């Protein structure tokens, strides 16, 4: 497994699409803090505040990273490398596990790059402009930011698990990309259209979509002009359980189907 993960890391680091997305996040991470900071003259209440400003913008990650994962997961089928990997002695379950773990590595890198670049540039710009924090209590902000970063990694991992299942069924990159696009925007539409529904079933469905939870821990969820965020143990547990159930369910079905399916694309 270690050699397989090293091989996947080697592939990712030299993949043009991976480099392109990393460059995009780098540019966004540089331009966003300058654009936002200019509006407030880079005033800070505490050292954590820049990260609270970028947290609502993390929704941007969900429109790019899952699409890349569609390419990454299906490349074995598309280019035939999966046949050589399995023939070399790796089981199908190890292949799926290795792909999923490699996807999480890429996700973690991009999340930290996005938040880290924004934070460093904002702090440097604030220092250059002569601004300094007012040293207000930052404990609440720290909890919000740390949970948002952790949840972003977890929810992108949930999308990775869904994409693993879709890719095993589709085997073709183009089909997987279209399916991923439909899943992301379908989840977004369900979350938005049903959140004010009078039907308890539709309301429950909207409340438990990935998009709803992502918007809650990102601080941008609004219902009937009321700003709703995660508050209390039950909300945090709910936000934790939903992606974990999806990851477990999707990976289990993927393992079962992949053992039975022909690996020919």
C-alpha positions in Angstrom: 0.0 0.0 0.0 2.8 2.4 0.8 4.4 2.0 -2.6 1.0 2.5 -4.2 0.4 5.7 -2.3 3.9 6.9 -3.3 3.0 6.2 -6.9 -0.2 8.1 -6.6 1.5 11.0 -5.0 4.1 11.1 -7.8 1.3 11.1 -10.3 -0.6 13.9 -8.6 2.4 16.1 -8.1 3.2 15.9 -11.8 -0.3 16.2 -13.1 -0.9 19.3 -15.1 -4.5 19.7 -13.8 -3.3 19.5 -10.2 -0.6 22.1 -10.8 -3.2 24.3 -12.5 -5.7 24.1 -9.7 -2.9 24.8 -7.1 -1.9 27.8 -9.1 -5.5 29.0 -9.2 -5.9 28.7 -5.5 -2.6 30.5 -5.0 -3.7 33.4 -7.1 -7.1 33.5 -5.4 -5.4 33.4 -2.0 -3.3 36.4 -2.9 -6.0 38.6 -4.6 -8.9 37.9 -2.1 -7.3 39.3 1.0 -6.1 42.4 -0.8 -9.6 43.0 -2.2 -11.3 42.3 1.2 -8.7 44.1 3.3 -8.8 47.3 1.2 -12.5 47.7 2.2 -11.6 47.8 5.9 -8.1 49.2 5.7 -6.9 45.8 7.1 -8.3 46.5 10.5 -8.1 43.5 12.8 -9.8 42.6 16.1 -7.5 39.7 16.6 -5.0 37.5 14.8 -7.7 34.9 13.8 -10.1 37.3 12.2 -8.7 37.0 8.6 -9.6 33.3 8.7 -13.1 34.0 9.7 -13.4 36.3 6.7 -12.3 33.6 4.2 -14.4 30.8 5.7 -17.6 31.8 3.9 -15.6 31.8 0.6 -14.6 28.2 1.1 -17.7 27.2 -0.9 -15.5 28.0 -3.9 -13.6 24.8 -3.2 -16.7 22.6 -3.9 -17.0 23.8 -7.5 -13.5 22.8 -8.4 -12.0 20.0 -6.3 -14.7 17.4 -6.9 -14.4 17.9 -10.7 -10.6 17.2 -10.5 -11.3 14.1 -8.4 -13.5 12.8 -11.2 -10.4 12.9 -13.5 -8.1 11.5 -10.8 -10.3 8.5 -9.9 -11.2 7.5 -13.4 -7.7 7.8 -14.9 -7.0 4.1 -14.1 -9.9 3.1 -16.2 -9.4 5.7 -18.9 -5.7 4.9 -19.4 -5.7 1.3 -18.5 -3.2 1.6 -15.6 -5.6 -0.1 -13.2 -5.0 -3.4 -15.0 -1.2 -3.2 -14.5 -1.6 -2.2 -10.8 -3.9 -5.1 -10.0 -1.8 -7.5 -12.1 1.2 -6.5 -10.0 -0.4 -8.0 -6.9 -2.6 -5.2 -5.5 -6.1 -6.3 -4.6 -9.1 -4.3 -5.8 -9.9 -3.2 -2.3 -6.4 -1.8 -1.8 -6.7 0.0 -5.1 -9.9 1.7 -4.0 -8.5 2.5 -0.5 -5.3 3.9 -2.0 -7.2 6.1 -4.5 -9.4 7.4 -1.7 -6.5 8.1 0.6 -4.6 9.9 -2.2 -7.7 12.0 -2.9 -7.8 13.0 0.7 -4.1 14.0 0.6 -4.9 16.3 -2.4 -8.0 17.7 -0.6 -6.0 18.5 2.6 -3.3 20.2 0.6 -5.7 22.5 -1.2 -7.8 23.3 1.9 -4.7 24.4 3.8 -3.3 26.2 0.8 -6.5 28.1 0.3 -6.8 29.2 4.0 -3.1 29.5 4.6 -2.3 31.7 1.6 -5.2 34.0 2.4 -4.1 34.3 6.0 -0.4 35.0 5.3 -1.1 37.6 2.6 -3.7 39.3 4.8 -1.4 39.5 7.8 1.5 40.8 5.7 -0.7 43.4 4.0 -2.0 44.5 7.4 1.5 44.8 8.7 2.6 46.8 5.7 -0.4 49.1 6.1 0.5 49.7 9.7 -2.6 47.9 11.1 -2.4 45.8 14.3 -4.9 43.6 16.1 -6.9 45.0 19.0 -6.3 41.8 20.9 -10.0 41.1 21.5 -10.9 37.6 22.6 -10.2 35.2 19.7 -11.3 31.9 21.3 -14.7 31.8 19.6 -13.1 32.7 16.2 -10.5 30.0 16.7 -13.2 27.3 17.3 -15.1 28.5 14.2 -12.1 28.5 12.0 -10.6 25.2 13.1 -14.0 23.4 12.8 -14.6 25.0 9.4 -11.2 23.7 8.1 -11.8 20.2 9.5 -15.3 20.1 8.2 -14.2 21.3 4.7 -11.7 18.4 4.5 -14.4 15.9 5.8 -17.1 17.1 3.4 -14.8 17.1 0.4 -13.8 13.6 1.4 -17.5 12.7 1.3 -17.7 14.0 -2.2 -14.6 12.0 -3.0 -16.4 8.8 -1.7 -19.4 9.6 -3.9 -17.2 10.2 -6.9 -15.4 6.8 -6.2 -18.8 5.1 -6.5 -19.8 7.1 -9.6 -16.4 6.4 -11.3 -16.6 2.6 -10.7 -20.1 2.6 -12.3 -19.2 5.0 -15.2 -15.5 4.1 -15.8 -15.3 7.0 -18.3 -14.0 10.4 -17.2 -16.5 12.4 -19.3 -19.4 10.5 -17.7 -18.0 10.8 -14.2 -17.5 14.6 -14.6 -21.0 15.1 -15.8 -22.4 13.0 -13.0 -20.3 14.8 -10.4 -21.5 18.2 -11.8 -25.1 17.0 -11.5 -24.6 15.7 -8.0 -23.1 18.9 -6.7 -25.7 21.2 -8.2 -28.5 18.8 -7.5 -27.5 18.8 -3.8 -27.3 22.6 -4.0 -30.8 22.9 -5.6 -32.4 20.5 -3.1 -30.9 22.5 -0.2 -32.1 25.8 -1.6 -35.6 24.9 -3.0 -36.8 22.8 -0.1 -35.5 24.8 2.9 -38.7 26.8 3.1 -41.0 23.9 2.2 -44.2 23.2 4.2 -43.6 19.5 3.7 -41.8 17.8 6.6 -40.2 15.3 4.3 -38.8 17.9 1.9 -37.7 20.1 4.8 -35.9 17.2 6.4 -34.2 16.4 3.1 -33.1 20.0 2.7 -31.8 20.1 6.3 -29.6 17.0 5.7 -28.0 17.7 2.4 -24.3 18.2 2.2 -24.7 21.8 0.9 -26.9 22.8 3.8 -24.3 21.6 6.3 -21.5 23.2 4.3 -23.3 26.5 4.3 -23.9 26.3 8.0 -20.3 25.7 9.1 -19.2 28.3 6.5 -21.6 30.9 8.1 -23.6 31.7 5.0 -26.9 29.7 5.6 -30.0 31.9 5.8 -33.6 30.7 6.3 -36.5 33.3 6.3 -33.9 36.1 6.8 -32.5 34.3 9.8 -28.8 33.6 9.8 -28.2 30.0 10.9 -24.9 28.6 12.0 -23.8 25.5 13.9 -24.5 26.0 17.6 -24.5 23.4 20.3 -23.3 19.8 20.4 -26.3 18.4 18.5 -25.6 20.6 15.5 -21.9 19.7 15.4 -22.7 16.0 15.8 -25.2 16.2 12.9 -22.7 17.9 10.7 -20.2 15.2 11.6 -22.4 12.2 11.2 -23.9 13.0 7.7 -20.6 12.9 5.7 -19.3 9.9 7.7 -22.4 7.9 6.8 -22.1 8.9 3.2 -18.4 8.0 3.2 -19.1 4.6 4.8 -22.0 3.8 2.6 -20.4 4.9 -0.7 -17.1 3.2 -0.1 -18.9 -0.1 1.0 -21.0 -0.2 -2.2 -17.9 0.7 -4.2 -15.9 -2.2 -2.8 -18.7 -4.6 -3.5 -19.3 -3.4 -7.0 -15.6 -3.2 -7.9 -15.0 -6.8 -6.9 -17.7 -7.9 -9.3 -17.1 -5.5 -12.2 -14.9 -6.0 -15.2 -12.0 -3.5 -15.0 -12.1 -2.9 -18.7 -13.3 0.6 -19.5 
